[in-house]
Amino acid sequence: MHNQTVKTKSNNDKENAFCKHLNVNKSQLHKALDWYHSAMQSTQKPKTTH
């Protein structure tokens, strides 16, 4: 359990640094990541021909 806490804190520190670097807040970053993952999933679906 302790290792997970340390890992989460490390991830939060990286996330904070990244947000600061891009001059965005966490909410904007998470929206962008959600959009990116959604876009990647839709492009990986098999194309159907009509």
N, CA, C, O and CB atoms as a CASP TS submission, in Angstrom:
PFRMAT TS
TARGET T0000
AUTHOR 0000-0000-0000
METHOD Language model
MODEL 1
PARENT N/A
ATOM      1  N   MET     1       0.832  -1.187   0.000  1.00  0.00           N
ATOM      2  CA  MET     1       0.000   0.000   0.000  1.00  0.00           C
ATOM      3  C   MET     1       0.875   1.249   0.000  1.00  0.00           C
ATOM      4  O   MET     1       0.567   2.233  -0.673  1.00  0.00           O
ATOM      5  CB  MET     1      -0.946  -0.001   1.211  1.00  0.00           C
ATOM      6  N   HIS     2       1.963   1.202   0.756  1.00  0.00           N
ATOM      7  CA  HIS     2       2.855   2.361   0.832  1.00  0.00           C
ATOM      8  C   HIS     2       3.461   2.689  -0.537  1.00  0.00           C
ATOM      9  O   HIS     2       3.564   3.861  -0.901  1.00  0.00           O
ATOM     10  CB  HIS     2       3.973   2.102   1.854  1.00  0.00           C
ATOM     11  N   ASN     3       3.858   1.671  -1.292  1.00  0.00           N
ATOM     12  CA  ASN     3       4.451   1.890  -2.605  1.00  0.00           C
ATOM     13  C   ASN     3       3.481   2.589  -3.547  1.00  0.00           C
ATOM     14  O   ASN     3       3.890   3.439  -4.338  1.00  0.00           O
ATOM     15  CB  ASN     3       4.896   0.569  -3.208  1.00  0.00           C
ATOM     16  N   GLN     4       2.207   2.243  -3.469  1.00  0.00           N
ATOM     17  CA  GLN     4       1.216   2.869  -4.322  1.00  0.00           C
ATOM     18  C   GLN     4       1.082   4.357  -3.992  1.00  0.00           C
ATOM     19  O   GLN     4       0.933   5.183  -4.893  1.00  0.00           O
ATOM     20  CB  GLN     4      -0.135   2.164  -4.173  1.00  0.00           C
ATOM     21  N   THR     5       1.136   4.694  -2.714  1.00  0.00           N
ATOM     22  CA  THR     5       1.044   6.083  -2.296  1.00  0.00           C
ATOM     23  C   THR     5       2.215   6.884  -2.834  1.00  0.00           C
ATOM     24  O   THR     5       2.039   8.001  -3.322  1.00  0.00           O
ATOM     25  CB  THR     5       0.989   6.183  -0.778  1.00  0.00           C
ATOM     26  N   VAL     6       3.396   6.321  -2.747  1.00  0.00           N
ATOM     27  CA  VAL     6       4.588   7.002  -3.247  1.00  0.00           C
ATOM     28  C   VAL     6       4.491   7.180  -4.755  1.00  0.00           C
ATOM     29  O   VAL     6       4.829   8.242  -5.277  1.00  0.00           O
ATOM     30  CB  VAL     6       5.864   6.217  -2.877  1.00  0.00           C
ATOM     31  N   LYS     7       4.035   6.151  -5.456  1.00  0.00           N
ATOM     32  CA  LYS     7       3.901   6.230  -6.909  1.00  0.00           C
ATOM     33  C   LYS     7       2.885   7.302  -7.298  1.00  0.00           C
ATOM     34  O   LYS     7       3.124   8.066  -8.233  1.00  0.00           O
ATOM     35  CB  LYS     7       3.486   4.866  -7.487  1.00  0.00           C
ATOM     36  N   THR     8       1.766   7.367  -6.601  1.00  0.00           N
ATOM     37  CA  THR     8       0.741   8.366  -6.887  1.00  0.00           C
ATOM     38  C   THR     8       1.292   9.761  -6.655  1.00  0.00           C
ATOM     39  O   THR     8       1.041  10.663  -7.453  1.00  0.00           O
ATOM     40  CB  THR     8      -0.508   8.132  -6.021  1.00  0.00           C
ATOM     41  N   LYS     9       2.039   9.953  -5.575  1.00  0.00           N
ATOM     42  CA  LYS     9       2.621  11.263  -5.298  1.00  0.00           C
ATOM     43  C   LYS     9       3.595  11.646  -6.397  1.00  0.00           C
ATOM     44  O   LYS     9       3.614  12.796  -6.833  1.00  0.00           O
ATOM     45  CB  LYS     9       3.325  11.271  -3.932  1.00  0.00           C
ATOM     46  N   SER    10       4.395  10.709  -6.845  1.00  0.00           N
ATOM     47  CA  SER    10       5.345  10.960  -7.925  1.00  0.00           C
ATOM     48  C   SER    10       4.609  11.348  -9.198  1.00  0.00           C
ATOM     49  O   SER    10       5.020  12.276  -9.895  1.00  0.00           O
ATOM     50  CB  SER    10       6.226   9.724  -8.174  1.00  0.00           C
ATOM     51  N   ASN    11       3.522  10.645  -9.509  1.00  0.00           N
ATOM     52  CA  ASN    11       2.733  10.965 -10.691  1.00  0.00           C
ATOM     53  C   ASN    11       2.118  12.352 -10.574  1.00  0.00           C
ATOM     54  O   ASN    11       2.074  13.096 -11.554  1.00  0.00           O
ATOM     55  CB  ASN    11       1.639   9.920 -10.901  1.00  0.00           C
ATOM     56  N   ASN    12       1.642  12.708  -9.375  1.00  0.00           N
ATOM     57  CA  ASN    12       1.066  14.024  -9.171  1.00  0.00           C
ATOM     58  C   ASN    12       2.115  15.117  -9.360  1.00  0.00           C
ATOM     59  O   ASN    12       1.829  16.163  -9.942  1.00  0.00           O
ATOM     60  CB  ASN    12       0.445  14.120  -7.782  1.00  0.00           C
ATOM     61  N   ASP    13       3.316  14.878  -8.872  1.00  0.00           N
ATOM     62  CA  ASP    13       4.392  15.846  -9.045  1.00  0.00           C
ATOM     63  C   ASP    13       4.707  16.036 -10.523  1.00  0.00           C
ATOM     64  O   ASP    13       4.889  17.163 -10.983  1.00  0.00           O
ATOM     65  CB  ASP    13       5.649  15.397  -8.285  1.00  0.00           C
ATOM     66  N   LYS    14       4.770  14.942 -11.259  1.00  0.00           N
ATOM     67  CA  LYS    14       5.036  15.023 -12.699  1.00  0.00           C
ATOM     68  C   LYS    14       3.902  15.753 -13.408  1.00  0.00           C
ATOM     69  O   LYS    14       4.134  16.574 -14.294  1.00  0.00           O
ATOM     70  CB  LYS    14       5.220  13.613 -13.300  1.00  0.00           C
ATOM     71  N   GLU    15       2.677  15.443 -13.006  1.00  0.00           N
ATOM     72  CA  GLU    15       1.517  16.082 -13.620  1.00  0.00           C
ATOM     73  C   GLU    15       1.530  17.585 -13.348  1.00  0.00           C
ATOM     74  O   GLU    15       1.271  18.386 -14.246  1.00  0.00           O
ATOM     75  CB  GLU    15       0.213  15.453 -13.096  1.00  0.00           C
ATOM     76  N   ASN    16       1.831  17.960 -12.109  1.00  0.00           N
ATOM     77  CA  ASN    16       1.908  19.380 -11.762  1.00  0.00           C
ATOM     78  C   ASN    16       2.984  20.087 -12.569  1.00  0.00           C
ATOM     79  O   ASN    16       2.764  21.195 -13.059  1.00  0.00           O
ATOM     80  CB  ASN    16       2.181  19.550 -10.270  1.00  0.00           C
ATOM     81  N   ALA    17       4.135  19.464 -12.711  1.00  0.00           N
ATOM     82  CA  ALA    17       5.230  20.059 -13.473  1.00  0.00           C
ATOM     83  C   ALA    17       4.838  20.190 -14.941  1.00  0.00           C
ATOM     84  O   ALA    17       5.135  21.201 -15.577  1.00  0.00           O
ATOM     85  CB  ALA    17       6.516  19.215 -13.332  1.00  0.00           C
ATOM     86  N   PHE    18       4.177  19.182 -15.474  1.00  0.00           N
ATOM     87  CA  PHE    18       3.764  19.205 -16.878  1.00  0.00           C
ATOM     88  C   PHE    18       2.732  20.307 -17.115  1.00  0.00           C
ATOM     89  O   PHE    18       2.811  21.033 -18.106  1.00  0.00           O
ATOM     90  CB  PHE    18       3.189  17.836 -17.295  1.00  0.00           C
ATOM     91  N   CYS    19       1.767  20.431 -16.208  1.00  0.00           N
ATOM     92  CA  CYS    19       0.754  21.482 -16.328  1.00  0.00           C
ATOM     93  C   CYS    19       1.407  22.859 -16.278  1.00  0.00           C
ATOM     94  O   CYS    19       1.050  23.754 -17.043  1.00  0.00           O
ATOM     95  CB  CYS    19      -0.301  21.350 -15.211  1.00  0.00           C
ATOM     96  N   LYS    20       2.354  23.016 -15.382  1.00  0.00           N
ATOM     97  CA  LYS    20       3.055  24.290 -15.258  1.00  0.00           C
ATOM     98  C   LYS    20       3.834  24.586 -16.541  1.00  0.00           C
ATOM     99  O   LYS    20       3.846  25.721 -17.017  1.00  0.00           O
ATOM    100  CB  LYS    20       4.006  24.273 -14.038  1.00  0.00           C
ATOM    101  N   HIS    21       4.476  23.573 -17.091  1.00  0.00           N
ATOM    102  CA  HIS    21       5.258  23.722 -18.318  1.00  0.00           C
ATOM    103  C   HIS    21       4.370  24.167 -19.483  1.00  0.00           C
ATOM    104  O   HIS    21       4.753  25.032 -20.270  1.00  0.00           O
ATOM    105  CB  HIS    21       5.965  22.401 -18.664  1.00  0.00           C
ATOM    106  N   LEU    22       3.175  23.562 -19.582  1.00  0.00           N
ATOM    107  CA  LEU    22       2.264  23.890 -20.676  1.00  0.00           C
ATOM    108  C   LEU    22       1.387  25.101 -20.372  1.00  0.00           C
ATOM    109  O   LEU    22       0.661  25.585 -21.241  1.00  0.00           O
ATOM    110  CB  LEU    22       1.391  22.703 -20.986  1.00  0.00           C
ATOM    111  N   ASN    23       1.459  25.580 -19.145  1.00  0.00           N
ATOM    112  CA  ASN    23       0.638  26.698 -18.696  1.00  0.00           C
ATOM    113  C   ASN    23      -0.855  26.379 -18.809  1.00  0.00           C
ATOM    114  O   ASN    23      -1.642  27.192 -19.293  1.00  0.00           O
ATOM    115  CB  ASN    23       0.969  27.951 -19.504  1.00  0.00           C
ATOM    116  N   VAL    24      -1.229  25.177 -18.352  1.00  0.00           N
ATOM    117  CA  VAL    24      -2.624  24.760 -18.306  1.00  0.00           C
ATOM    118  C   VAL    24      -2.929  24.259 -16.901  1.00  0.00           C
ATOM    119  O   VAL    24      -2.023  23.966 -16.121  1.00  0.00           O
ATOM    120  CB  VAL    24      -2.924  23.660 -19.373  1.00  0.00           C
ATOM    121  N   ASN    25      -4.230  24.164 -16.588  1.00  0.00           N
ATOM    122  CA  ASN    25      -4.563  23.579 -15.289  1.00  0.00           C
ATOM    123  C   ASN    25      -4.886  22.097 -15.470  1.00  0.00           C
ATOM    124  O   ASN    25      -5.019  21.613 -16.594  1.00  0.00           O
ATOM    125  CB  ASN    25      -5.762  24.328 -14.631  1.00  0.00           C
ATOM    126  N   LYS    26      -5.008  21.390 -14.359  1.00  0.00           N
ATOM    127  CA  LYS    26      -5.220  19.937 -14.416  1.00  0.00           C
ATOM    128  C   LYS    26      -6.504  19.580 -15.155  1.00  0.00           C
ATOM    129  O   LYS    26      -6.543  18.590 -15.885  1.00  0.00           O
ATOM    130  CB  LYS    26      -5.261  19.354 -13.006  1.00  0.00           C
ATOM    131  N   SER    27      -7.541  20.369 -14.975  1.00  0.00           N
ATOM    132  CA  SER    27      -8.805  20.094 -15.640  1.00  0.00           C
ATOM    133  C   SER    27      -8.628  20.116 -17.157  1.00  0.00           C
ATOM    134  O   SER    27      -9.131  19.235 -17.854  1.00  0.00           O
ATOM    135  CB  SER    27      -9.870  21.113 -15.211  1.00  0.00           C
ATOM    136  N   GLN    28      -7.922  21.110 -17.663  1.00  0.00           N
ATOM    137  CA  GLN    28      -7.674  21.201 -19.101  1.00  0.00           C
ATOM    138  C   GLN    28      -6.845  20.015 -19.586  1.00  0.00           C
ATOM    139  O   GLN    28      -7.106  19.461 -20.654  1.00  0.00           O
ATOM    140  CB  GLN    28      -6.962  22.519 -19.440  1.00  0.00           C
ATOM    141  N   LEU    29      -5.856  19.634 -18.802  1.00  0.00           N
ATOM    142  CA  LEU    29      -5.010  18.513 -19.171  1.00  0.00           C
ATOM    143  C   LEU    29      -5.826  17.228 -19.257  1.00  0.00           C
ATOM    144  O   LEU    29      -5.682  16.467 -20.214  1.00  0.00           O
ATOM    145  CB  LEU    29      -3.869  18.353 -18.168  1.00  0.00           C
ATOM    146  N   HIS    30      -6.671  16.982 -18.275  1.00  0.00           N
ATOM    147  CA  HIS    30      -7.470  15.757 -18.265  1.00  0.00           C
ATOM    148  C   HIS    30      -8.481  15.745 -19.406  1.00  0.00           C
ATOM    149  O   HIS    30      -8.726  14.690 -19.992  1.00  0.00           O
ATOM    150  CB  HIS    30      -8.191  15.606 -16.927  1.00  0.00           C
ATOM    151  N   LYS    31      -9.070  16.884 -19.734  1.00  0.00           N
ATOM    152  CA  LYS    31      -9.988  16.956 -20.872  1.00  0.00           C
ATOM    153  C   LYS    31      -9.252  16.639 -22.163  1.00  0.00           C
ATOM    154  O   LYS    31      -9.765  15.913 -23.015  1.00  0.00           O
ATOM    155  CB  LYS    31     -10.643  18.347 -20.959  1.00  0.00           C
ATOM    156  N   ALA    32      -8.056  17.182 -22.308  1.00  0.00           N
ATOM    157  CA  ALA    32      -7.257  16.932 -23.504  1.00  0.00           C
ATOM    158  C   ALA    32      -6.875  15.456 -23.604  1.00  0.00           C
ATOM    159  O   ALA    32      -6.934  14.874 -24.687  1.00  0.00           O
ATOM    160  CB  ALA    32      -5.995  17.808 -23.498  1.00  0.00           C
ATOM    161  N   LEU    33      -6.487  14.850 -22.486  1.00  0.00           N
ATOM    162  CA  LEU    33      -6.131  13.433 -22.495  1.00  0.00           C
ATOM    163  C   LEU    33      -7.342  12.563 -22.820  1.00  0.00           C
ATOM    164  O   LEU    33      -7.223  11.589 -23.564  1.00  0.00           O
ATOM    165  CB  LEU    33      -5.538  13.024 -21.143  1.00  0.00           C
ATOM    166  N   ASP    34      -8.501  12.905 -22.272  1.00  0.00           N
ATOM    167  CA  ASP    34      -9.724  12.157 -22.570  1.00  0.00           C
ATOM    168  C   ASP    34     -10.042  12.241 -24.056  1.00  0.00           C
ATOM    169  O   ASP    34     -10.386  11.237 -24.680  1.00  0.00           O
ATOM    170  CB  ASP    34     -10.909  12.689 -21.737  1.00  0.00           C
ATOM    171  N   TRP    35      -9.927  13.439 -24.623  1.00  0.00           N
ATOM    172  CA  TRP    35     -10.182  13.635 -26.046  1.00  0.00           C
ATOM    173  C   TRP    35      -9.198  12.806 -26.875  1.00  0.00           C
ATOM    174  O   TRP    35      -9.591  12.145 -27.835  1.00  0.00           O
ATOM    175  CB  TRP    35     -10.078  15.134 -26.418  1.00  0.00           C
ATOM    176  N   TYR    36      -7.936  12.846 -26.503  1.00  0.00           N
ATOM    177  CA  TYR    36      -6.902  12.112 -27.225  1.00  0.00           C
ATOM    178  C   TYR    36      -7.171  10.610 -27.212  1.00  0.00           C
ATOM    179  O   TYR    36      -7.094   9.954 -28.250  1.00  0.00           O
ATOM    180  CB  TYR    36      -5.532  12.401 -26.623  1.00  0.00           C
ATOM    181  N   HIS    37      -7.488  10.064 -26.029  1.00  0.00           N
ATOM    182  CA  HIS    37      -7.750   8.631 -25.931  1.00  0.00           C
ATOM    183  C   HIS    37      -8.999   8.244 -26.726  1.00  0.00           C
ATOM    184  O   HIS    37      -9.034   7.185 -27.352  1.00  0.00           O
ATOM    185  CB  HIS    37      -7.909   8.218 -24.461  1.00  0.00           C
ATOM    186  N   SER    38     -10.004   9.088 -26.700  1.00  0.00           N
ATOM    187  CA  SER    38     -11.217   8.838 -27.462  1.00  0.00           C
ATOM    188  C   SER    38     -10.914   8.835 -28.960  1.00  0.00           C
ATOM    189  O   SER    38     -11.391   7.969 -29.694  1.00  0.00           O
ATOM    190  CB  SER    38     -12.287   9.892 -27.131  1.00  0.00           C
ATOM    191  N   ALA    39     -10.123   9.802 -29.406  1.00  0.00           N
ATOM    192  CA  ALA    39      -9.761   9.883 -30.820  1.00  0.00           C
ATOM    193  C   ALA    39      -8.943   8.669 -31.249  1.00  0.00           C
ATOM    194  O   ALA    39      -9.155   8.131 -32.336  1.00  0.00           O
ATOM    195  CB  ALA    39      -8.977  11.169 -31.096  1.00  0.00           C
ATOM    196  N   MET    40      -8.021   8.240 -30.412  1.00  0.00           N
ATOM    197  CA  MET    40      -7.188   7.087 -30.744  1.00  0.00           C
ATOM    198  C   MET    40      -8.033   5.819 -30.838  1.00  0.00           C
ATOM    199  O   MET    40      -7.800   4.984 -31.713  1.00  0.00           O
ATOM    200  CB  MET    40      -6.075   6.908 -29.697  1.00  0.00           C
ATOM    201  N   GLN    41      -9.009   5.667 -29.949  1.00  0.00           N
ATOM    202  CA  GLN    41      -9.866   4.489 -29.983  1.00  0.00           C
ATOM    203  C   GLN    41     -10.718   4.478 -31.254  1.00  0.00           C
ATOM    204  O   GLN    41     -10.912   3.419 -31.851  1.00  0.00           O
ATOM    205  CB  GLN    41     -10.763   4.444 -28.737  1.00  0.00           C
ATOM    206  N   SER    42     -11.221   5.619 -31.668  1.00  0.00           N
ATOM    207  CA  SER    42     -12.082   5.666 -32.843  1.00  0.00           C
ATOM    208  C   SER    42     -11.295   5.412 -34.121  1.00  0.00           C
ATOM    209  O   SER    42     -11.854   4.887 -35.083  1.00  0.00           O
ATOM    210  CB  SER    42     -12.787   7.010 -32.926  1.00  0.00           C
ATOM    211  N   THR    43     -10.018   5.769 -34.160  1.00  0.00           N
ATOM    212  CA  THR    43      -9.220   5.519 -35.358  1.00  0.00           C
ATOM    213  C   THR    43      -8.754   4.074 -35.437  1.00  0.00           C
ATOM    214  O   THR    43      -8.360   3.614 -36.509  1.00  0.00           O
ATOM    215  CB  THR    43      -8.022   6.446 -35.392  1.00  0.00           C
ATOM    216  N   GLN    44      -8.792   3.353 -34.328  1.00  0.00           N
ATOM    217  CA  GLN    44      -8.341   1.964 -34.342  1.00  0.00           C
ATOM    218  C   GLN    44      -9.469   0.980 -34.633  1.00  0.00           C
ATOM    219  O   GLN    44      -9.221  -0.216 -34.784  1.00  0.00           O
ATOM    220  CB  GLN    44      -7.704   1.621 -33.020  1.00  0.00           C
ATOM    221  N   LYS    45     -10.704   1.467 -34.714  1.00  0.00           N
ATOM    222  CA  LYS    45     -11.820   0.589 -35.037  1.00  0.00           C
ATOM    223  C   LYS    45     -11.739   0.192 -36.511  1.00  0.00           C
ATOM    224  O   LYS    45     -11.334   0.995 -37.351  1.00  0.00           O
ATOM    225  CB  LYS    45     -13.179   1.279 -34.723  1.00  0.00           C
ATOM    226  N   PRO    46     -12.118  -1.029 -36.819  1.00  0.00           N
ATOM    227  CA  PRO    46     -12.089  -1.437 -38.222  1.00  0.00           C
ATOM    228  C   PRO    46     -13.064  -0.600 -39.046  1.00  0.00           C
ATOM    229  O   PRO    46     -14.186  -0.325 -38.621  1.00  0.00           O
ATOM    230  CB  PRO    46     -12.426  -2.934 -38.355  1.00  0.00           C
ATOM    231  N   LYS    47     -12.619  -0.212 -40.208  1.00  0.00           N
ATOM    232  CA  LYS    47     -13.470   0.597 -41.099  1.00  0.00           C
ATOM    233  C   LYS    47     -14.493  -0.315 -41.774  1.00  0.00           C
ATOM    234  O   LYS    47     -14.164  -1.417 -42.213  1.00  0.00           O
ATOM    235  CB  LYS    47     -12.610   1.353 -42.174  1.00  0.00           C
ATOM    236  N   THR    48     -15.729   0.157 -41.849  1.00  0.00           N
ATOM    237  CA  THR    48     -16.754  -0.604 -42.560  1.00  0.00           C
ATOM    238  C   THR    48     -17.008   0.109 -43.878  1.00  0.00           C
ATOM    239  O   THR    48     -17.027   1.338 -43.934  1.00  0.00           O
ATOM    240  CB  THR    48     -18.079  -0.740 -41.712  1.00  0.00           C
ATOM    241  N   THR    49     -17.203  -0.670 -44.941  1.00  0.00           N
ATOM    242  CA  THR    49     -17.465  -0.075 -46.238  1.00  0.00           C
ATOM    243  C   THR    49     -18.957  -0.137 -46.519  1.00  0.00           C
ATOM    244  O   THR    49     -19.627  -1.123 -46.215  1.00  0.00           O
ATOM    245  CB  THR    49     -16.663  -0.789 -47.349  1.00  0.00           C
ATOM    246  N   HIS    50     -19.448   0.922 -47.096  1.00  0.00           N
ATOM    247  CA  HIS    50     -20.879   0.986 -47.407  1.00  0.00           C
ATOM    248  C   HIS    50     -21.067   0.999 -48.889  1.00  0.00           C
ATOM    249  O   HIS    50     -22.201   1.050 -49.368  1.00  0.00           O
ATOM    250  CB  HIS    50     -21.538   2.216 -46.779  1.00  0.00           C
TER
END
